Amino acid sequence: MKSELYRDSDERSRYEVFDYWRSHEDFEDCRQERQQEIERFRLLFLDGLIEREAFLGGFYEDGPDESGLVLR
């Protein structure tokens, strides 16, 4: 897994995070293992730290993994 964080050059208070996994199965495993951490992070919404969270989409750079699943 790899994550990248970028700050918007025009609007300095806006950031984008990109997460990468080797396969869809690795993504699902990570999500299940870290579900409690994810929920604790989402509680930060209440403090106004994060205005909005949006899933922009998913894709495979080298084609679908063994599951054959392609997200669009």
N, C-alpha and C positions, 0 to 999 in steps of 0.2 A: 504494500500500500504506500501511496505517496500523496501528499497534500501540497498545494501551492496557494499562497495568499498574495493578492494583488490589491493595491490601493488605487482608486480612480484618480487620475491626475487632474481632472476638472473639478471634481467634488471630493475633497480630501477626507471627508467623514464617511465615504462609501468604500467598502471593501468587497472583494469577490474571492471565494474559496473554491478551488477545484480539487476534487479527490479522485484518485486513480487506483484501480485494483487490477490484478492479473486476470481475474475471471468473475463472472456473475456469482458463482458459488463463494468465492472469497469475499465479495461484497456482502452477501447474505450472512455469512459466518461472522464477519466483523460487526455487522449491525446487531445481530443477536447477542454477541459477547459484550457489546458496549451500550446496550439499550438503557441501562440505568444511568450511565454517564451522559448519554444523549438527553435523557429527560431532565437531569439536573442542569445541563447547559441551557435547555429551553426555558427553565425557570428564570433565567436572566432576562427574558422578555419582560417580565414584570417590573424589573428595575429600569427599563427603558434603554438598556444597552443595545439591543437589536430592534430595529424598527420593523424589519420585514425579512422573512426567509422564504425563498422560492426555489423549487426544484426546476431547473431549466431544461433538463432532458438527460438522456443517457445514450451512449453509442459505443460500439466496439471499433477501435482503430484498425485492427487486423482482421475484422470479421467476427462472427459470433463464436463464443466458446463452445465447449462440448454440449451444453444444454440446448444450443440452437436458438436461444432467446436473444432477440434484438429489440432494444428499447428505442422509441422515437418520440 
